[in-house]
């Protein structure tokens, strides 16, 4: 059973240009992600990027990196370019802006994929415990059925609590796992109205009639992902090298 981990990353970022190379306590952000992911059960790990500067940074810490097309619409498409050329059974798409990633989360996704041959894609969620996250569109929510398959993902609070209940609201954690044959099929599917409206690529899976297993992680989610300079400062404080 061959399991490939891919960290898609690009140099350009509207809110934080050069984000993968941003310094966090003496290491570039991408190195933090790579080192965390390397501690999981992956058989191989590759950074997929569109920029030679990132290639050189990864090679400097003896990591594996490949140059991919500049025309990919999202990270999944970039990961698929790498996976297509490799003899693997499963592909784990790891977000390149998660320097506080816990490798046990990757293993949870791997387990969800490999324990049941009916599962073609899998991801993680965690209960939302603060009200601010409920209304934050950058915190993606997910609802799932009784078998823990996704019913819907949204940037809006879901479900709507018309009746007071103890039902948890879940945040989606963006680690994706795919059977390779499904990944190759998925990236060729047409864009869908809901995935376009919400700007959530995983909705394309559901709109085309496929399923995604959603596992509630047993790991404490430290967060945050790095999207802004403020996020970068927050991560530095958590790791313990902030100048504040």
N, C-alpha and C positions, 0 to 999 in steps of 0.2 A: 504493500500500500504506500504509494508515493504522495506526499503532501507538500505542496509548494506554497510558501508565503511570499506575497508580493506587496511591497510598499510603494504605491504610485505617488509620485510627488513632482511638482513643477516649481520652477523658480519664480514665475510671475504670481503675484497675489495683489488684489486690489487694495486690501486693507493693511497688508504687511509684506511688501516686496522683499524677495530673498528669504522668505520665512524658513525654508529647510536649513539654511546656513546660519540662522540667528544663534548667537552664543547663549548657552545656558550653562553657567558654572564651568566654563572652560571647554565645553564640547558643543558642536553644532547640534541643533535640534534633531536633525535626522539621525545622528549617532545615538542619541538617547532612545529614540524609537527602535532603531535597529538592535541595539544591545538588549533592550527589554524583550523584543520578539524572538531573539536568538535563544532565550532561556525557555522557550516553549517546546512542544513536541514536533515542530515542523521538521521536515526532512531537508529542506533547502529554503533559503531566504534571499530575495533579490530586491534591490531598489530599482524601480522603473521610472525614469525621468526623461525630460526633454532638454536638459541643460548640462553641458560639459562641466560646469562649475560644481554641480552636485555630484557628478561622476567622480571628479577628482577628490572631493571631500570624503566620499564614501571609501574610495580606495586608500585614502590616507589613514583610515582606521582599520584597514584590511577587510572591509566589507565587500559584498558583491553588488555591482550596479550595471545596468544596461541602458543604452540610449534608445529611446522610443520615439515614435512620430510626434510631431507638434500638433497634430490635428485631432487628437482624441477629445471627445466631448466630456469625458468624465474619467475618474480613476479606474472604474471597472473595465472600461474599454482598453485603457493602458495596460492593466493587469492581464487582460486576455491576449494582448499582443505577445507578451512574454510567455504565457502559459501555452499558447498554441504550438510553440516550437519545442516544448519539453515533454518528456514521457512521464506524466504525472496523472494521478487519479483525482486529486482534489486540489483546489486553489483557495487560499485564504487571502482576502483583500484586507490589508491592514492600513488604517489611516496614517498618513505621514505627519500629522500634526498632534499626535498623542504622546508627548514625552513622558507622561506618567502612566503609560500603559502597564497593566499587570499581565504578564505572560500567561497566567492561569486562565484568563479570559479567552485567549486564543485556543487553549486546550478545550475549553467548554464548547466552543464552536466546532472544533474538530470532532469531539465526541458526538455532538448532535448530528453531524453529517454521516459519521461512519457507523453509528449504532443501528441505523435503519436505512435500508436501501431505497425506501420510498421518499426520503428527504433529498431534494435536489439543491436546496439552498438553505442557509441558516444564519442567524444573527443573534444578538443579545439585547436584553432590556434590564432596567433597574427601576424600582419604585421611585416616584418623585415625592420628595418630602418637604419641599419649600414652595410656597405660593408663587414666588417670583418666577420660578421655572415654568409654572403652568401657563403663564401668559407670554413667555419669551418665545418668539418664533424660531430662534436659533436652537432651541431645545426641542428636538423632534419627538413626538409622542407616538405610541403604538398601542393598538388594541388587538387582542388575540382570542381565538376560540378555545374550547375546552380541551383541545388536544395540543394547545400551544402553537398553533399556526396563526400567522398574521391575518387579521381581517382588514386592517387599514393602518397607514402611517399618515401623520399630519403635523403641520406646524402649529395648528390650533389645539386648544385643550380638548382631548377626547378620552373617554366619553363625556357628554354633557350630563352633569349630575342634576337632573330635574327633581329627583327624590334623594334625600340624604341617605348615604350608604357608606359602608366601610370599604367599598370597592376601590382597589388601588389604581392610580394612574401611572403608566409606565413611560419612562424615557428610553428611547432607542439608543443603543450604543453601537456606533458604526464600524463594527468588525463584521465582515461578510465572508461566508464560506460557500463554495459551490462545488458540485461535481464538475469535473472539467468539461464533459460532453454537454452539460446543461449551460455552462458559462459560454461556450462557443455559440450555442443556439441563442442564448439571451442577448448577447451584444448585437446580434443581427436583427432582433425584433424591432419593429417600428416604435417610435416614441408615442406615448399615449397621452390623452387629455389631462388626466389627473396627475401624472408624473410631471408633466410640463407646468401645470397650474401651481402645484406645491413645490416644484423644483426639488423633487425627491426621486432619484432614479430607481429606487427599489419598488416604487409603486408600479412600474412597468411590468414587473413580474406578476403581480396580482391582477392587473388589468388584462393581461394576456392569458389568464386562467391557470397560471402555475402557483405554486405554494412556497412559503418561506417559514421555516421553523423559527420560533422566537423563544430563546431560553432565558429565564430570569437568572442572572449571574449570582453566584454565591460569594463573589469577591467584592470587597468594598471598592466602589468606584471613586478614585481620588479626584480625577479631572483637574483643571479644565483642559479642553483641547485649545490649541493656540490659533486664534483667528485675528487677534488685534494686539497692539503693543501692550495693552492692559493685561491681556491673557498671559503674555510673555512675562511680565513682571510678577503676576500671580504665581506662575510656575516656579520662577526663581525663588520666591519667598517660601514656597512649599519645600523645595529641595534644600533651601537654606543658604543661598549665596546672594540674596538681595542686599543691595547697599543701603537699604532703608534701615 
